[in-house]
Amino acid sequence: NLLDNDLTAPVIEFANQGPLLELKKGRCRFAITGNVAFNIISKNLITQGIPNRTYHLYEGDKLDILTTIKSNYGYFTVEGGFNLQKEYGCFSTLTQSKIGANEGNKISNKQIITFKNNLSESNTKIEMDFKTNNIIRVIRGPQMNYFMLKTIKKFFEKNFYVSKTTNRMGVRLEGNITKAIKSHNIASEGIIKGSIQIPGNGDPIVLMNDHPTIGGYPKIAIVILSDLAKLAQLPVGTNFYFQEVSISEAENIYLQNKNSFNLIINKITKI
């Protein structure tokens, strides 16, 4: 990776706007990934940063993470990683339940963030293409038979848009009411990330990373693993369409994306 960190090293995730950080002591090499606008402020000199490459910060420098661009999430980390303790085998934080690193809390104003000192002199970069389309691919859900054929047809032919009431638990959709002919309540059963639940109001909910473990709404379809990150990055109000693929197609897409990711990692170059 860009900083030669372990692939399980913790990062700071931010949504839409990141923090303003000041390096109080020492120096560090850092990277910001995603489609992000940020500035490096050093002795009143402002440098516009470029994402997906590394920079150095020195004592007194500030890093102002301004905004994500046509996306929701960005990521910040430093060489050597942050000083955090794993909980349940990982560094993730579930703020709703106060579980995980940083005592289950978001980063707060004036909080001191420490990191391991492991500074390299050189910088690296990686070329990323942020172009995308408005198609999210899905496989059939376990309760697709709860819906009339004309409803299923409309589900795929008419666009949805991302609602304002969206978070890490679920992406709520509007613009294409989807109603079941059977009950909108089923016996609670295990659910997986990507499931598209249809509640009584007809506005689908796509379950994301922090989803519950069981649910009682019928599931018309399931977003394939390869398109979940794409869906998570769609800003509020973005229009898109669902497209059905087979399970074998979904598996092939996953393998292709895995190979593409490895190719990208191998194209990291020194600056």
C-alpha positions as CSV (number, residue, x, y, z in Angstrom):
1,N,0.0,0.0,0.0
2,L,1.0,3.7,-0.2
3,L,2.5,3.8,3.3
4,D,3.7,0.2,3.6
5,N,1.4,-0.4,6.6
6,D,-0.1,-3.7,7.4
7,L,-3.4,-4.1,5.5
8,T,-5.3,-4.4,8.8
9,A,-3.8,-1.1,10.2
10,P,-6.4,1.4,11.4
11,V,-7.5,4.4,9.4
12,I,-9.7,7.4,10.2
13,E,-12.9,7.4,8.1
14,F,-14.7,10.7,7.5
15,A,-18.0,11.4,5.8
16,N,-18.4,14.4,3.4
17,Q,-16.1,16.6,5.5
18,G,-13.0,15.7,7.4
19,P,-11.2,17.2,10.4
20,L,-8.7,20.0,10.7
21,L,-5.6,18.4,12.3
22,E,-2.4,20.0,13.6
23,L,0.8,18.1,14.2
24,K,1.9,19.0,17.7
25,K,5.1,17.1,17.8
26,G,7.5,15.3,15.5
27,R,6.8,14.5,11.9
28,C,4.8,12.0,9.9
29,R,4.1,10.7,6.5
30,F,0.4,10.4,5.6
31,A,-2.0,9.6,2.9
32,I,-5.7,10.5,2.2
33,T,-7.6,8.2,-0.1
34,G,-10.8,8.7,-2.0
35,N,-12.0,11.6,-4.1
36,V,-11.1,14.3,-1.5
37,A,-10.2,18.0,-1.4
38,F,-7.7,18.9,1.3
39,N,-5.0,21.5,2.1
40,I,-1.7,21.3,3.9
41,I,-0.9,24.5,5.8
42,S,2.7,25.1,6.7
43,K,3.9,28.4,8.1
44,N,1.0,30.3,6.3
45,L,1.8,28.5,3.1
46,I,-1.2,26.6,1.8
47,T,-0.6,23.6,-0.5
48,Q,-3.6,22.0,-2.2
49,G,-3.2,18.2,-1.7
50,I,-3.8,15.4,-4.2
51,P,-5.5,12.3,-2.9
52,N,-4.1,8.8,-3.2
53,R,-0.5,9.9,-2.7
54,T,1.7,10.5,0.4
55,Y,2.9,13.7,2.0
56,H,5.1,14.7,4.9
57,L,3.9,16.8,7.9
58,Y,6.3,18.6,10.3
59,E,5.8,20.0,13.7
60,G,3.2,22.8,13.6
61,D,1.8,21.9,10.2
62,K,-1.9,21.6,9.7
63,L,-4.0,19.3,7.6
64,D,-7.4,20.7,6.6
65,I,-9.6,17.9,5.1
66,L,-12.2,20.0,3.3
67,T,-14.7,17.8,1.5
68,T,-15.3,14.7,-0.5
69,I,-16.0,15.2,-4.2
70,K,-19.1,13.5,-5.7
71,S,-18.8,10.9,-3.0
72,N,-19.4,10.4,0.7
73,Y,-16.4,8.8,2.4
74,G,-12.7,9.4,2.5
75,Y,-9.9,7.9,4.6
76,F,-6.8,9.3,6.4
77,T,-3.9,7.4,7.9
78,V,-0.2,7.7,8.7
79,E,2.8,5.6,8.2
80,G,3.2,3.2,11.1
81,G,-0.4,3.4,12.0
82,F,-2.3,5.0,15.0
83,N,-1.8,3.8,18.5
84,L,-5.0,1.8,19.1
85,Q,-5.9,-1.4,20.8
86,K,-7.9,-4.0,18.9
87,E,-11.3,-5.0,20.2
88,Y,-12.9,-8.2,19.0
89,G,-10.0,-8.6,16.7
90,C,-10.2,-5.4,14.8
91,F,-9.9,-1.6,15.1
92,S,-13.4,-0.7,13.9
93,T,-15.7,1.6,16.0
94,L,-19.4,1.1,16.3
95,T,-20.5,4.5,17.7
96,Q,-24.2,3.5,18.1
97,S,-23.2,0.8,20.6
98,K,-20.1,2.5,22.0
99,I,-18.0,-0.5,21.0
100,G,-14.5,-0.6,19.5
101,A,-11.4,1.5,19.3
102,N,-11.3,5.0,20.8
103,E,-13.7,3.7,23.5
104,G,-16.4,3.4,20.8
105,N,-16.6,7.1,20.2
106,K,-16.0,9.4,17.2
107,I,-13.0,11.6,17.3
108,S,-13.8,14.7,19.4
109,N,-12.7,18.3,19.2
110,K,-9.1,18.9,20.6
111,Q,-8.5,15.1,21.0
112,I,-4.9,14.0,20.9
113,I,-4.3,11.3,18.3
114,T,-1.0,9.4,18.7
115,F,0.7,7.3,16.1
116,K,3.7,5.0,15.7
117,N,6.9,6.8,14.5
118,N,8.1,5.1,11.3
119,L,9.0,7.8,8.8
120,S,10.2,7.2,5.3
121,E,11.8,10.0,3.3
122,S,10.3,9.1,-0.1
123,N,6.7,9.6,-1.2
124,T,4.5,7.4,-3.3
125,K,1.3,7.7,-5.4
126,I,-1.3,5.7,-7.1
127,E,-3.5,6.6,-10.1
128,M,-7.2,6.2,-9.4
129,D,-10.1,6.6,-11.8
130,F,-13.2,7.9,-10.1
131,K,-15.4,7.7,-13.2
132,T,-18.5,5.5,-12.6
133,N,-22.0,4.8,-13.9
134,N,-25.5,4.8,-12.4
135,I,-26.0,1.0,-12.3
136,I,-26.0,-1.1,-9.1
137,R,-26.1,-4.8,-9.7
138,V,-28.1,-7.2,-7.7
139,I,-29.1,-10.9,-7.4
140,R,-32.6,-12.1,-6.6
141,G,-33.7,-11.9,-3.0
142,P,-35.2,-14.7,-1.0
143,Q,-38.7,-13.1,-1.0
144,M,-38.9,-11.8,-4.6
145,N,-42.0,-13.9,-5.0
146,Y,-43.7,-11.6,-2.5
147,F,-43.9,-9.0,-5.4
148,M,-46.0,-8.9,-8.5
149,L,-44.2,-9.3,-11.9
150,K,-45.1,-5.7,-12.9
151,T,-43.7,-4.4,-9.6
152,I,-40.5,-6.4,-10.1
153,K,-40.3,-5.0,-13.7
154,K,-40.7,-1.4,-12.4
155,F,-38.1,-2.0,-9.7
156,F,-35.5,-2.5,-12.4
157,E,-36.8,-0.1,-15.1
158,K,-37.4,3.0,-13.0
159,N,-34.7,4.8,-11.1
160,F,-34.3,5.3,-7.4
161,Y,-32.5,8.1,-5.6
162,V,-30.5,8.1,-2.3
163,S,-32.6,9.5,0.6
164,K,-31.3,12.0,3.2
165,T,-32.0,9.4,5.9
166,T,-29.0,7.3,5.0
167,N,-26.2,6.1,7.3
168,R,-23.8,3.2,7.8
169,M,-26.6,0.9,8.9
170,G,-28.6,1.3,5.7
171,V,-29.0,3.3,2.5
172,R,-32.6,4.4,2.2
173,L,-34.0,4.9,-1.2
174,E,-36.9,7.0,-2.6
175,G,-38.5,7.7,-6.0
176,N,-39.8,4.3,-6.9
177,I,-42.4,2.9,-4.5
178,T,-42.2,-0.9,-4.3
179,K,-45.1,-2.7,-2.6
180,A,-45.4,-6.4,-1.8
181,I,-48.6,-8.3,-2.6
182,K,-48.0,-10.4,0.5
183,S,-47.4,-9.0,4.0
184,H,-44.6,-6.4,4.5
185,N,-43.7,-8.3,7.7
186,I,-42.2,-11.8,7.7
187,A,-40.8,-13.9,10.5
188,S,-37.5,-12.4,11.6
189,E,-34.6,-14.2,9.9
190,G,-30.9,-13.7,9.5
191,I,-29.9,-11.0,7.0
192,I,-26.7,-10.2,5.2
193,K,-25.0,-7.0,4.0
194,G,-26.5,-5.8,0.7
195,S,-30.0,-7.1,1.4
196,I,-32.7,-4.8,0.0
197,Q,-35.5,-4.8,2.5
198,I,-39.0,-3.4,1.6
199,P,-40.8,-1.9,4.6
200,G,-44.5,-1.0,4.6
201,N,-44.0,2.5,3.1
202,G,-42.5,1.0,-0.1
203,D,-39.2,2.8,0.1
204,P,-36.4,0.2,0.0
205,I,-33.6,0.0,2.5
206,V,-30.2,-1.5,1.5
207,L,-28.4,-2.9,4.5
208,M,-24.8,-1.7,4.9
209,N,-21.8,-2.4,7.1
210,D,-23.4,-1.7,10.5
211,H,-26.7,-3.5,9.7
212,P,-28.6,-5.6,12.3
213,T,-28.2,-9.4,12.3
214,I,-31.9,-10.2,11.8
215,G,-34.8,-8.5,10.0
216,G,-38.5,-8.9,9.4
217,Y,-39.1,-7.2,6.0
218,P,-39.2,-9.1,2.7
219,K,-36.0,-8.8,0.7
220,I,-36.6,-8.3,-3.1
221,A,-33.0,-8.4,-4.1
222,I,-29.4,-8.3,-2.7
223,V,-26.7,-5.9,-3.9
224,I,-23.6,-7.8,-5.0
225,L,-20.5,-7.4,-2.9
226,S,-18.6,-5.7,-5.7
227,D,-21.1,-2.9,-5.9
228,L,-21.7,-2.2,-2.2
229,A,-18.8,0.3,-1.9
230,K,-20.0,2.0,-5.0
231,L,-23.5,2.4,-3.5
232,A,-22.1,3.7,-0.2
233,Q,-20.3,6.5,-2.1
234,L,-23.4,7.7,-3.9
235,P,-24.3,11.2,-2.5
236,V,-27.8,12.1,-1.3
237,G,-30.1,12.7,-4.3
238,T,-28.1,10.6,-6.7
239,N,-30.3,8.7,-9.3
240,F,-29.4,5.2,-10.2
241,Y,-30.9,1.9,-11.5
242,F,-30.7,-1.7,-10.3
243,Q,-29.7,-4.4,-12.7
244,E,-30.1,-8.1,-12.1
245,V,-27.3,-10.5,-12.5
246,S,-26.9,-14.2,-11.8
247,I,-25.0,-15.7,-8.9
248,S,-22.3,-17.0,-11.3
249,E,-22.0,-13.5,-12.9
250,A,-21.7,-11.9,-9.4
251,E,-18.9,-14.4,-8.6
252,N,-17.1,-13.6,-11.8
253,I,-17.4,-9.8,-11.2
254,Y,-16.0,-10.3,-7.7
255,L,-13.0,-12.2,-9.0
256,Q,-12.4,-9.5,-11.8
257,N,-12.6,-6.7,-9.2
258,K,-10.2,-8.6,-6.9
259,N,-7.7,-8.9,-9.8
260,S,-8.1,-5.3,-10.7
261,F,-7.5,-4.2,-7.1
262,N,-4.2,-6.2,-7.0
263,L,-3.2,-4.6,-10.3
264,I,-3.8,-1.2,-8.9
265,I,-1.7,-2.0,-5.8
266,N,1.1,-3.2,-8.0
267,K,1.1,0.2,-9.8
268,I,2.1,2.2,-6.7
269,T,5.1,4.4,-7.8
270,K,7.6,6.6,-6.0
271,I,7.5,10.3,-6.5
